[in-house]
């Protein structure tokens, strides 16, 4: 149904293009963001006012849209000839819109020296077919958050938490044996985080050309079998296959688990909701696989092919993602800038004994070497749902891991063969 709807929208867009699109005002830059209003109204409005003051005669119209439904809203706007000039997109969405012909390359609009200011890992998913289709805006990465008291009471060194997924599973088994409690929660099924675990272990989930699923190899099966065995042995709570990432914070605050993998922003919530737990909470680098790669999430800014003023739209995207503006944004909310110079600011590097400052330092030091582990694929949400449905059977004992992954790979290959 989604594919059919997309096709209909694109057909309408082509029809309208043939009839002639509505005339656009080149002095107005329409800027779409994802769920930033009203929390960050002052920051966004201030940044827009600064840009307009530097570019007399240019007006920036800001539109904040819900995260859910952004695909259909953007495609509908294109079809109606009213698409934004600059749009905020998760990096893994960019390839999809490039495939649809909805985005304008930026490498002919911006200089090589400007493009070189960004963290290479953040730029990597925005390079498609040899062109740059978006600028990285703000970044996030994960760390390990844990309760020192629980580790110490179970006989573990609280200064030596696990560092790898294999080490985490071993630690969890021993923790449960000693305490009868759960060591950690991981979102195994609902958001299909095992896809990213496989990538971190050096096992690609799809072929380089994105046409064939590869996650049913003996190496992949062995990794997934370890997680299934741990779950079925009672090492992880039932919520690991039934709830999403928000459950991790809830279980940690309730004392059900000793640690979880999450963003530094969760520390503020723990401090407010569970101040006693906050006092015994500590942080460590993100858990990783055999590759040592740590996960990176990238929000980006891209230009619609329908913009009437691509030069000014590109200038605005570059302005929003400048070191100065990103650093200011990072001091309002726990995110990280995509510009190397901003990451080197004392705010992220200076010694500070507070828990939040240590979390910032750990995360900032990870970013230059972090990578986007989530594959950039068309129809990814459908692929994820298919993976989830088959994997759940393995966790519940209704299929072997090999059977579940074989069935998922077969369904993936059918979806990967689809065109828009």
Secondary structure as GFF3:
##gff-version 3
##sequence-region A 1 420
A	DSSP	alpha_helix	2	19	.	.	.	ID=ss1
A	DSSP	beta_strand	28	34	.	.	.	ID=ss2
A	DSSP	alpha_helix	41	54	.	.	.	ID=ss3
A	DSSP	beta_strand	59	65	.	.	.	ID=ss4
A	DSSP	alpha_helix	70	79	.	.	.	ID=ss5
A	DSSP	beta_strand	86	90	.	.	.	ID=ss6
A	DSSP	alpha_helix	91	99	.	.	.	ID=ss7
A	DSSP	beta_strand	103	104	.	.	.	ID=ss8
A	DSSP	alpha_helix	112	115	.	.	.	ID=ss9
A	DSSP	alpha_helix	120	124	.	.	.	ID=ss10
A	DSSP	beta_strand	127	128	.	.	.	ID=ss11
A	DSSP	beta_strand	131	132	.	.	.	ID=ss12
A	DSSP	beta_strand	135	141	.	.	.	ID=ss13
A	DSSP	beta_strand	143	147	.	.	.	ID=ss14
A	DSSP	alpha_helix	148	153	.	.	.	ID=ss15
A	DSSP	alpha_helix	165	179	.	.	.	ID=ss16
A	DSSP	beta_strand	184	185	.	.	.	ID=ss17
A	DSSP	alpha_helix	194	200	.	.	.	ID=ss18
A	DSSP	alpha_helix	218	232	.	.	.	ID=ss19
A	DSSP	three_ten_helix	238	241	.	.	.	ID=ss20
A	DSSP	alpha_helix	246	253	.	.	.	ID=ss21
A	DSSP	beta_strand	259	262	.	.	.	ID=ss22
A	DSSP	alpha_helix	266	273	.	.	.	ID=ss23
A	DSSP	alpha_helix	275	280	.	.	.	ID=ss24
A	DSSP	beta_strand	281	284	.	.	.	ID=ss25
A	DSSP	beta_strand	296	304	.	.	.	ID=ss26
A	DSSP	alpha_helix	310	320	.	.	.	ID=ss27
A	DSSP	alpha_helix	323	330	.	.	.	ID=ss28
A	DSSP	beta_strand	336	337	.	.	.	ID=ss29
A	DSSP	alpha_helix	340	343	.	.	.	ID=ss30
A	DSSP	alpha_helix	346	349	.	.	.	ID=ss31
A	DSSP	alpha_helix	355	367	.	.	.	ID=ss32
A	DSSP	alpha_helix	380	395	.	.	.	ID=ss33
A	DSSP	alpha_helix	401	416	.	.	.	ID=ss34
###
